[in-house]
Amino acid sequence: MIRFTNVSKRYPGGFEALNNISLYMEKGSMAFLTGHSGAGKSTLLKLIALIERCTRGQIFLDDENVSDVSSRRIPYIRRKIGFIFQDHHLLFDRTVFDNVALPLVIAGYRHQEIGRRVRAALDKLGLLSKERLYPVTLSGGEQQRVGIARAVVNKPMLLLADEPTGNLDPDLSREIMQLFSLFNDVGVTVLIASHDIPLIRSLDYPLLALEHGRLVQHAEACA
């Protein structure tokens, strides 16, 4: 599903965020990406989602080499990917329903299909009764679940999460991680960047560890 071959990412000014990364995640697997702040976790996720482009090496997503893919092709590749941010990136002047519907609207889905998919996603995440509310009225955990609903509403093959529990208390953090496990159970490939080591160690999933832009641990279950 995801394969990096000798991938490096250098930013303008010379900072090398990732250095010679090679890794492989099978389709339908789930893993955690760990490392200190600045280790390169967010950069790695952004390379997969084509938010950033690698400087060297090759990246394959679902057997397609996306390293040099054209800008025109990127939106179609991203339809396979759901991306969850730590700070939610919600639109606070739109309702919960409209926030979750946004990817479907952009993709050109019909109104009836949008309603069906959005309500199904909200129901799965326990938010159906909140669809007419605005994000500012929700708790932090509820806002994060809205972000997850938006990421999965188009039924992606791959779910990426960048520090999704960073602002949540331990109980809510575990609840969010259990939601990711449920999506993985139905075949979604899941990669989660997190520095919450105690929580990660309590869950039985492989670890990919970064240190100063280099991969220092690559769990056998992903290779």
ABEGO torsion letter per residue (X at the ends): XBBBBGBBBBBBGGBBABBGBBBBBBBGBBBBBBEBBGAGAAAAAAAAAGABBBABEBBBBGGBBAAABBAAAAAAAAAABBBBBAAGGBBAABBAAAAAAAAAAAAGBBAAAAAAAAAAAAAAAGAAAAAABBAAABBAAAAAAAAAAAAAAAGBABBBBBGAAAABBAAAAAAAAAAAAAAAAAGBBBBBBBABAAAAAABBBBBBBBBGGBBABBBAAAX
